[in-house]
Amino acid sequence: MKTFFRTAKSMLLGLCLAACTALSVSDALAADKLILKDGKVIEGTIINEVEGYIWIKYSVAGIEQTTMFEPNQITKIDRDSPVSPAAAVGGDAGDKAPAALNGDPIKPGANVRPGTPKAAVITLGETRDDKQGDMVGIFMTAYALDTMMPMLEEEVGSDGTGVVVLRFNSGGGALLEIIKISDAIHQRYKKKFRTVGWIDSAISAAAMSAHTLEELYFTNKANYGACTGFNGGTFKAISGPLLERVLYMMERISAQGGYDPLIMRAMQIQQPLSCTRLPDGTVKWFGDATSGEILVNRETEILTFNAETALQVGFSKGTASTINELTKAMGYNELDWKGDDQEGVLWKVCKAEKWNVAYRKKAKVDQDRTQEYFAAFNMNIAAAASEQTREGRAKFVNGARRALENVKAMVRNNPNFILFALNLEDEEAYKEFVRVQEKRLRDLMK
């Protein structure tokens, strides 16, 4: 029986340098030279550039290959010609990179041909910027998905030909948001767009939300799973009726995504799991460790996929760490990626994604300052109550009103703060809360 490990791996995209000697080409098309920080010199043809990342075609022992190098690997670039010939790309005409204009590097979505499907990337969670966050329910919400939908319809269309890539980067969060997100994706997004998941990290509630997607692609360092639910008060794993409800919920979501429910069950509880890949390419799953040819999960473990293991058992549709690789993995020669280039982002940032990033940043500020809002409100209320004159009270009432407006703005940006920050049951309870506080302020000015 084959076995595999489920630890996440970090692998450089396209890293195929097995020897430590300098590599070069001697064919007539060699026109560009990369000088690497480790002393290697790569001679060949640069076929694409994105934000400092270089794709270069070169030969080793007469065998052509294309490799991507990251900016931090490169010391210098020598170019013998400002535009790499299209013929140097190789493959069919549809696979060739478009020629650069005026020496400018080609980026995904530039100079696309008429009729090319439109596409956009939406990030769900962010862990690399401390001004944002990744928690499901605060930074990754159904509310945000629904708000972005009209923007995406405007940018990529709504007839099903447009592609929306949901890039997951989240360590989990609130169980109550899972069904809302999965319903937004399954019932609304899938009807308008070809909606796919691009997994960088999807743990716990994030993986459970992504499970409604039939198409999942992993980056080289991706991880997906570890979906055991925990009680927010005791931090103990959920059990009993609550666990049964969550397991049932994930059976429903598994059906939406076309996955055997045993997969998610192994991610939630210590469920042994094995599978066999059949000759027709399908996979048969077994709820034990011995019936299948591949051991997927031992009975004492909680399942987490990485890029290698997800691909081995057919859970992911492919591994892609760049937007160009993702384009190819989805079966396109090119896509019309909508949006603008932004420093440090390896795909175009569309209008909906710009709103999405601003939404997360505001939610982060509100999350960090929630207690400050409440403290300011209560302090000003107390100070106003101690003042004997209406004029004296006015200054503090205005301070309390500003603090209350901050709370209201927080909820407008993310309605989930009604529960997470105010500990109120629903919108009606929130409206009553606001009504009571505003009456307090009016009464102080009588």
Wavefront OBJ file of the C-alpha trace (Angstrom):
o trace
v 0.000 0.000 0.000
v 1.212 3.466 -0.896
v 1.340 6.056 1.848
v 1.974 9.751 1.976
v 2.570 12.460 4.558
v 0.252 15.408 4.966
v 2.754 18.055 6.093
v 2.714 21.281 4.059
v 5.743 21.793 1.796
v 7.272 25.018 0.429
v 8.641 24.492 -3.072
v 10.007 27.082 -5.486
v 7.923 27.221 -8.648
v 9.686 25.579 -11.564
v 12.906 24.990 -9.640
v 14.633 22.475 -11.860
v 18.304 23.240 -11.284
v 19.683 19.930 -10.096
v 23.364 20.733 -10.580
v 25.484 23.494 -9.090
v 27.338 24.251 -12.321
v 26.607 27.272 -14.505
v 23.994 26.614 -17.210
v 24.070 28.053 -20.708
v 22.679 27.621 -24.204
v 24.487 27.704 -27.493
v 21.576 27.956 -29.908
v 21.135 31.045 -32.041
v 18.075 32.284 -30.157
v 19.969 32.857 -26.898
v 19.741 36.599 -26.369
v 19.222 37.242 -22.639
v 21.372 36.514 -19.611
v 20.451 36.201 -15.936
v 23.229 36.549 -13.382
v 22.056 34.916 -10.161
v 23.132 35.751 -6.631
v 24.600 32.265 -6.172
v 26.974 32.897 -9.105
v 25.111 30.899 -11.755
v 24.655 32.433 -15.180
v 21.550 31.472 -17.184
v 21.603 32.291 -20.913
v 18.480 31.984 -22.977
v 15.353 33.895 -23.951
v 13.224 35.802 -21.446
v 9.624 34.985 -22.351
v 7.739 36.737 -19.557
v 8.175 39.170 -16.657
v 5.803 39.949 -13.793
v 6.764 42.314 -10.964
v 10.431 41.306 -11.169
v 9.771 37.567 -11.624
v 11.498 36.304 -14.762
v 10.552 33.318 -16.935
v 13.509 32.313 -19.144
v 13.747 29.566 -21.750
v 17.148 27.881 -22.011
v 18.772 24.544 -22.789
v 20.680 22.044 -20.676
v 22.478 19.275 -22.546
v 20.336 20.045 -25.580
v 17.055 19.778 -23.662
v 14.923 22.913 -23.596
v 13.248 24.004 -20.378
v 11.605 27.090 -18.935
v 12.205 28.208 -15.349
v 10.920 31.072 -13.249
v 13.362 33.023 -11.039
v 12.271 35.235 -8.167
v 13.554 38.821 -7.818
v 15.604 37.913 -4.747
v 17.491 35.270 -6.786
v 18.639 37.685 -9.496
v 21.637 40.024 -9.344
v 21.566 41.379 -12.888
v 19.731 41.007 -16.210
v 21.617 41.513 -19.484
v 19.431 41.883 -22.557
v 20.910 41.601 -26.043
v 17.601 42.655 -27.628
v 14.735 44.694 -26.125
v 12.049 42.292 -27.347
v 12.336 38.518 -27.102
v 11.185 36.969 -30.412
v 7.824 35.220 -30.200
v 9.366 32.261 -31.960
v 11.542 31.657 -28.911
v 8.530 30.738 -26.835
v 7.945 27.412 -28.522
v 4.775 25.334 -28.626
v 1.637 26.202 -30.587
v 0.881 29.753 -31.607
v -1.793 29.987 -28.944
v 0.744 29.205 -26.243
v 3.208 31.917 -27.209
v 3.674 34.929 -24.981
v 2.617 38.185 -26.691
v 5.450 40.423 -27.815
v 6.440 43.267 -25.513
v 5.588 46.796 -26.609
v 8.367 49.417 -26.524
v 10.455 47.062 -24.405
v 7.886 46.956 -21.576
v 7.424 43.559 -19.899
v 4.234 41.689 -20.679
v 1.918 41.114 -17.724
v -1.075 38.782 -17.519
v -4.089 40.313 -19.264
v -2.066 42.698 -21.466
v -2.798 42.889 -25.220
v -5.263 40.020 -25.168
v -6.993 38.877 -28.310
v -10.667 39.682 -28.997
v -13.056 37.166 -27.470
v -10.654 36.138 -24.714
v -12.621 35.265 -21.537
v -12.464 37.899 -18.818
v -11.165 36.960 -15.379
v -10.568 38.440 -11.934
v -8.881 37.417 -8.672
v -10.561 37.939 -5.292
v -8.553 37.276 -2.126
v -10.353 35.658 0.795
v -8.206 36.387 3.822
v -4.726 37.867 4.029
v -1.913 36.891 6.363
v 1.039 38.802 4.904
v -0.105 42.300 5.822
v -0.650 43.150 9.485
v -3.083 45.858 8.393
v -5.524 43.165 7.296
v -6.510 39.754 8.615
v -7.681 36.281 7.772
v -10.447 35.300 10.202
v -13.585 33.819 8.659
v -16.520 35.913 9.841
v -14.553 39.153 10.199
v -12.313 39.484 7.145
v -13.798 36.709 5.001
v -17.588 36.986 4.859
v -20.638 36.271 2.726
v -21.495 39.963 3.040
v -18.245 40.886 1.266
v -18.837 38.303 -1.467
v -22.344 39.606 -2.110
v -21.170 43.225 -2.101
v -18.484 42.454 -4.683
v -20.774 40.510 -7.005
v -22.196 43.494 -8.977
v -18.665 44.848 -9.428
v -17.522 41.480 -10.779
v -20.508 41.278 -13.124
v -19.494 44.649 -14.514
v -15.866 43.569 -14.983
v -16.122 39.948 -16.199
v -19.778 39.600 -17.226
v -22.529 37.418 -15.804
v -23.196 34.904 -18.587
v -20.904 32.206 -17.211
v -17.990 32.867 -19.567
v -16.163 35.063 -17.047
v -13.804 33.526 -14.501
v -13.661 34.487 -10.823
v -10.715 33.062 -8.889
v -11.165 32.978 -5.113
v -7.689 32.970 -3.575
v -7.925 31.486 -0.046
v -5.440 32.530 2.625
v -7.098 31.980 5.996
v -6.465 30.030 9.170
v -10.164 29.643 9.956
v -12.723 31.402 12.102
v -16.419 31.275 12.910
v -18.434 28.140 12.165
v -21.594 30.201 11.742
v -20.189 31.962 8.667
v -19.379 28.760 6.739
v -22.847 28.033 5.420
v -23.340 31.711 4.497
v -20.122 31.769 2.452
v -20.725 28.405 0.809
v -24.270 29.446 -0.133
v -23.028 32.748 -1.579
v -20.548 30.842 -3.735
v -22.788 27.911 -4.690
v -26.128 29.663 -5.137
v -24.967 32.975 -6.543
v -21.382 33.021 -7.828
v -21.513 29.718 -9.690
v -24.599 30.858 -11.590
v -22.807 33.925 -12.932
v -19.138 32.945 -13.290
v -16.809 30.007 -13.652
v -15.807 30.135 -9.997
v -12.652 28.340 -8.879
v -10.660 28.168 -5.669
v -6.937 28.927 -5.588
v -5.666 27.592 -2.282
v -2.672 29.163 -0.600
v -3.837 28.273 2.908
v -7.336 27.130 3.847
v -7.548 25.799 7.371
v -10.612 24.921 9.443
v -13.570 27.194 8.574
v -11.767 28.453 5.452
v -11.429 24.926 4.031
v -15.018 24.156 4.992
v -16.133 27.257 3.071
v -14.012 26.405 0.013
v -15.374 22.849 -0.065
v -18.372 23.973 -2.109
v -16.093 24.594 -5.112
v -15.717 21.812 -7.671
v -12.471 23.298 -8.976
v -9.646 23.702 -6.490
v -6.059 24.542 -7.464
v -3.216 24.557 -4.942
v -0.074 26.668 -4.785
v 3.142 24.747 -4.150
v 3.042 25.605 -0.440
v -0.716 25.197 0.040
v -2.438 23.464 2.940
v -6.111 22.558 3.286
v -7.990 20.900 6.127
v -7.606 20.549 9.900
v -11.312 21.329 10.314
v -11.927 20.300 13.911
v -14.394 22.720 15.490
v -13.636 24.308 18.852
v -15.861 25.972 21.416
v -14.930 29.662 21.560
v -15.414 29.805 25.324
v -13.656 26.645 26.468
v -11.406 26.023 23.429
v -12.394 22.357 23.630
v -13.258 20.392 20.501
v -16.991 20.437 19.844
v -18.879 17.208 20.481
v -22.374 15.811 20.837
v -25.322 17.401 19.007
v -23.280 20.427 17.859
v -20.673 18.199 16.237
v -23.415 16.178 14.540
v -24.963 19.357 13.131
v -21.602 20.498 11.769
v -20.910 17.077 10.240
v -24.328 17.175 8.584
v -23.692 20.702 7.300
v -20.440 19.555 5.720
v -22.157 16.589 4.068
v -24.407 19.116 2.326
v -21.462 21.333 1.327
v -19.476 18.280 0.165
v -22.354 17.397 -2.153
v -22.312 20.919 -3.589
v -18.622 20.565 -4.429
v -18.919 16.974 -5.626
v -16.682 15.491 -2.917
v -17.102 12.257 -1.017
v -18.242 13.287 2.500
v -15.609 10.967 3.980
v -12.915 13.486 2.962
v -14.293 16.310 5.064
v -15.198 13.910 7.857
v -11.510 12.912 8.054
v -10.672 16.622 8.281
v -13.092 17.112 11.187
v -12.690 14.005 13.337
v -10.223 11.132 13.601
v -11.686 9.279 10.631
v -9.408 6.768 8.852
v -9.453 7.192 5.100
v -8.014 5.439 2.069
v -8.722 5.548 -1.650
v -8.067 3.866 -4.970
v -7.647 5.671 -8.290
v -9.613 3.772 -10.909
v -8.553 3.311 -14.570
v -11.104 5.892 -15.740
v -9.477 8.534 -13.511
v -12.153 8.582 -10.821
v -11.333 7.934 -7.169
v -13.114 5.498 -4.860
v -12.986 6.407 -1.163
v -13.101 4.101 1.849
v -13.778 4.968 5.495
v -10.910 2.824 6.744
v -7.136 2.649 6.401
v -6.844 -0.631 4.490
v -9.431 -1.003 1.735
v -7.881 1.522 -0.658
v -4.525 1.383 -2.408
v -3.508 4.777 -0.983
v -3.570 5.500 2.736
v -4.911 9.039 3.050
v -5.517 9.417 6.798
v -4.663 7.257 9.793
v -7.307 6.645 12.452
v -5.464 8.777 15.041
v -5.010 11.853 12.834
v -6.917 14.797 11.396
v -6.507 15.132 7.631
v -4.727 18.080 6.039
v -3.842 18.104 2.340
v -0.816 19.776 0.825
v -0.278 20.390 -2.896
v 1.374 17.028 -3.482
v -1.104 14.886 -1.592
v -4.166 16.741 -2.902
v -2.997 16.199 -6.475
v -2.120 12.541 -5.853
v -5.674 11.656 -4.859
v -7.384 13.939 -7.375
v -8.663 16.420 -4.804
v -6.969 19.357 -6.515
v -7.201 19.959 -10.257
v -3.619 21.118 -10.455
v -0.738 22.966 -8.813
v -0.202 26.598 -9.776
v 1.889 29.178 -7.949
v 1.653 31.996 -10.509
v -1.233 33.518 -12.415
v 0.185 32.193 -15.686
v 0.373 28.669 -14.315
v -3.184 28.959 -13.020
v -4.362 30.146 -16.443
v -2.848 27.062 -18.071
v -4.107 24.710 -15.333
v -7.655 25.926 -15.957
v -7.277 25.043 -19.633
v -6.809 28.505 -21.172
v -4.018 29.774 -23.387
v -4.760 33.260 -22.078
v -7.320 35.178 -20.036
v -8.230 38.844 -19.995
v -7.352 39.541 -16.359
v -9.198 42.676 -15.292
v -7.764 45.395 -13.082
v -4.586 47.360 -12.535
v -1.010 46.390 -11.764
v -0.003 46.951 -8.151
v 3.426 46.678 -6.604
v 3.918 43.408 -4.763
v 0.833 41.752 -6.279
v 1.401 39.055 -8.913
v -1.986 39.483 -10.576
v -4.060 42.424 -11.700
v -6.167 44.001 -8.959
v -9.738 44.454 -10.140
v -12.299 46.967 -8.854
v -14.005 44.392 -6.642
v -10.687 43.348 -5.110
v -9.779 46.967 -4.364
v -13.041 47.266 -2.432
v -12.302 43.921 -0.753
v -8.879 45.035 0.495
v -10.319 48.323 1.802
v -13.087 46.354 3.527
v -10.554 44.152 5.323
v -8.400 47.100 6.339
v -11.406 48.898 7.842
v -12.456 45.705 9.634
v -8.933 45.389 11.040
v -9.005 48.948 12.365
v -12.426 48.372 13.920
v -11.358 45.065 15.445
v -8.333 46.710 17.043
v -10.272 49.753 18.270
v -13.610 48.249 19.356
v -12.859 48.582 23.054
v -11.644 52.134 22.462
v -15.002 53.030 20.864
v -16.949 51.658 23.829
v -14.625 53.209 26.396
v -14.913 56.619 24.747
v -18.699 56.350 24.659
v -19.034 55.335 28.309
v -16.473 57.878 29.533
v -18.232 60.755 27.755
v -21.654 59.606 28.970
v -20.403 59.568 32.564
v -18.748 62.967 32.194
v -21.867 64.478 30.644
v -24.043 63.138 33.455
v -21.824 64.890 36.021
v -22.131 68.301 34.353
v -24.698 70.698 35.821
v -25.293 72.880 32.770
v -26.566 72.001 29.314
v -23.582 73.773 27.765
v -21.184 71.734 29.885
v -22.898 68.490 28.920
v -22.881 69.304 25.192
v -19.125 68.800 24.777
v -19.224 65.319 26.291
v -22.446 64.346 24.517
v -20.764 65.228 21.221
v -17.812 63.020 22.186
v -20.169 60.139 22.991
v -22.004 60.676 19.704
v -18.720 60.448 17.759
v -17.898 57.173 19.516
v -21.363 55.802 18.704
v -20.919 56.829 15.066
v -17.700 54.820 15.008
v -19.630 51.772 16.213
v -22.314 52.336 13.575
v -19.670 52.713 10.844
v -18.047 49.496 12.047
v -21.331 47.619 11.615
v -22.023 49.212 8.221
v -18.679 47.932 6.968
v -19.162 44.467 8.462
v -22.576 43.481 9.872
v -20.987 40.506 11.639
v -19.653 42.909 14.254
v -23.237 42.941 15.593
v -22.419 39.544 17.059
v -18.633 39.584 17.398
v -18.266 43.070 18.902
v -21.657 43.921 20.375
v -22.718 40.389 21.332
v -26.186 41.043 19.914
v -28.300 38.371 18.283
v -29.396 40.029 15.040
v -29.997 43.277 13.171
v -33.225 44.009 15.033
v -31.414 43.765 18.362
v -28.740 46.092 16.993
v -31.314 48.666 15.876
v -32.825 48.588 19.354
v -29.349 49.022 20.886
v -28.710 52.101 18.734
v -32.159 53.512 19.512
v -31.558 53.203 23.272
v -28.114 54.840 23.107
v -29.321 57.730 20.953
v -32.200 58.332 23.398
v -29.651 58.499 26.225
v -27.800 61.215 24.372
v -30.966 63.185 23.672
v -32.064 62.917 27.305
v -28.721 64.311 28.477
v -29.315 67.451 26.432
v -32.741 68.204 27.928
l 1 2 3 4 5 6 7 8 9 10 11 12 13 14 15 16 17 18 19 20 21 22 23 24 25 26 27 28 29 30 31 32 33 34 35 36 37 38 39 40 41 42 43 44 45 46 47 48 49 50 51 52 53 54 55 56 57 58 59 60 61 62 63 64 65 66 67 68 69 70 71 72 73 74 75 76 77 78 79 80 81 82 83 84 85 86 87 88 89 90 91 92 93 94 95 96 97 98 99 100 101 102 103 104 105 106 107 108 109 110 111 112 113 114 115 116 117 118 119 120 121 122 123 124 125 126 127 128 129 130 131 132 133 134 135 136 137 138 139 140 141 142 143 144 145 146 147 148 149 150 151 152 153 154 155 156 157 158 159 160 161 162 163 164 165 166 167 168 169 170 171 172 173 174 175 176 177 178 179 180 181 182 183 184 185 186 187 188 189 190 191 192 193 194 195 196 197 198 199 200 201 202 203 204 205 206 207 208 209 210 211 212 213 214 215 216 217 218 219 220 221 222 223 224 225 226 227 228 229 230 231 232 233 234 235 236 237 238 239 240 241 242 243 244 245 246 247 248 249 250 251 252 253 254 255 256 257 258 259 260 261 262 263 264 265 266 267 268 269 270 271 272 273 274 275 276 277 278 279 280 281 282 283 284 285 286 287 288 289 290 291 292 293 294 295 296 297 298 299 300 301 302 303 304 305 306 307 308 309 310 311 312 313 314 315 316 317 318 319 320 321 322 323 324 325 326 327 328 329 330 331 332 333 334 335 336 337 338 339 340 341 342 343 344 345 346 347 348 349 350 351 352 353 354 355 356 357 358 359 360 361 362 363 364 365 366 367 368 369 370 371 372 373 374 375 376 377 378 379 380 381 382 383 384 385 386 387 388 389 390 391 392 393 394 395 396 397 398 399 400 401 402 403 404 405 406 407 408 409 410 411 412 413 414 415 416 417 418 419 420 421 422 423 424 425 426 427 428 429 430 431 432 433 434 435 436 437 438 439 440 441 442 443 444 445 446
